[in-house]
Amino acid sequence: MISELYPVNNEIRRAQLLDGLWRFRFDPRSEGKEAGWAESGLPDPISMPVPGSFADLFTEAWQRDYCGDFWYETDVYIQDVQPDQQFFIRFGSVTHRCCVYINGQLAGGHEGGFLPVVVNAGPYLRRGRNRLTVLANNELNETSIPCGAVRMKADGSRMAQGYFDFFNYAGIHRSVWLESIPAQAIRDYSVTYSLGDRCAEIAYEVEADGDGSILVELADREGTVVASGEGRQGILRIADPHLWQVRNAYLYTFTIRLIRSGKTADRYDAPMGIRTVSIDGDRILLNGQPVYLKGFGKHEDSEMLGRGFNYAVAKRDYECMKWIGANCFRTSHYPYADEWYRMADQEGFLIIDEVPGVGLMRSFANFAAAGAGKSNGFFGDCPDVDLLQKNHRAAIEEMIRRDKNHPSVIAWSVINEAETTTQAAFEYFAPLFEAAREMDPEHRPVTGVLEKTSSPDRCRCWPLMDFICLNRYYGWYISGGDLQEARRQFEEEMDQWAEKAQHVPFVFTEFGTDTLDSLHKLPSVMWSQEYQQEYMEMNFSVFDRYPFIRGELAWNFADFQTGQGIMRVNGNKKGLFSRNRQPKEAAWAMKHRWEKR
Ligand code: CKX
């Protein structure tokens, strides 16, 4: 059984980082498997950074736009192999699917590019030098999530086209760890919280191998143990708890010990933030208090790295979000690297955790169709809707299993701008919402993100949601350049929602304008900084008119890379920050608003 826990080092566990410069090779004719590259080693490899995407590192278009199989390889050295030791290799993600070989033998694999790939390496590793090989693939289709297609080009090469508006970056995007843990180990744990008058109860459950006993301790920031317990499940009670608050995080340390014949056979320490999340009518409550979500839809996107994780980029993003007065972000449109959530726990940021349920609407320019409310059916004639749903459910379950213990995670999003107007769509999504509710020990709110076509009169799926997320672009994709008319249309729709979906919180998960950080215009025109500000002011005034609107997450935190297109100027320019994380004018307007709110 694999270990769900994020790799740690302590007196028993060892986690070795395998990041660095690996060997790499494109395999456009998918000949590597047959040719036994995993056994013999990659022929004429080139170098490739891990973590990172490969697309923005080269100077040829075919390498940027490459679609198909590609291989990674590196050496892993093992000093000694103890009989009571297990070895796992954990990739934070490999996009979009992979097979993992150790010394030429298939040790595991994974479908889906945004959640961990963990292989039990023990049976394949030997003392000394080992070859670790990864065969990956970045093709898209209508059964993978996110959805897309592959187009054959005249020169016989392939081109992946996503039904989504972000570049189809691929590679080993997150850190790779070699973990050594005891033969009998702690595998996973879950915690739920309930708050009373100046006290808190923490119900915990621990999964561990064998029949050893479990001891747990909770220590405060000073390291003082404030509660302890014995057993694989139990309740810890503490008086006057330090609650984990938005933008005011307090983390305890939860220590789990597996005891066998009186000795600590395994140990795992995890940060813990005591907080509750709930929905009360049209309010979102954190620790029983109403909270208003201020922030962004983001992307894991930066120059050179593409979708590769980097602590410096993440740190800068948090500092910019703190500067502007934000308290929340959505992991649009896929689960991010573990490290984003660990940092959010420390920084007191709220996260709407989203699976790559994007592109479930057949359109290469989905934004134009979505923006104008002209999206077309999908689930009725999807080639294999059962396989698609299976992959979708798997991603939901893997995401919740990985992220369930983060205090920062307040909700799960299972849809972004899918087709939701048909019975087929409802039958597709209803079981997925159920799965998310069942899977989460804390039963966090489950939501979905709706585009314009999913209007009050046509959307069939909003009743599945604990709060409703809307992407609306009145003043951009609708009545662009005419903010007065845009406001009228916007309020017309919100009046309908006020009628239709009463006692439900609403959150705007996208609103924004493409803005060139070099263009100033008076009077304003679309794409100018002035227009972005006027557009934001109009949206703010509409948000402030409807009390059931409980959050505003602007699109997007920063400019980001997309596929090429007549409406994309080297990517999407709707950032409030440029791609190198410098504020546009409208960011100041947002700062003034959010600091007051
Ligand atoms: N929504 C109305 C999904 C995002 C796109 C965004 C855009 C669209 C808007 C659809 O991934 O980037 O076009 O800017």
Residues whose N, C-alpha, C, O or C-beta is under 5 A from the ligand:
A	BS01	CKX	D165 F367 A370 G371 Y473
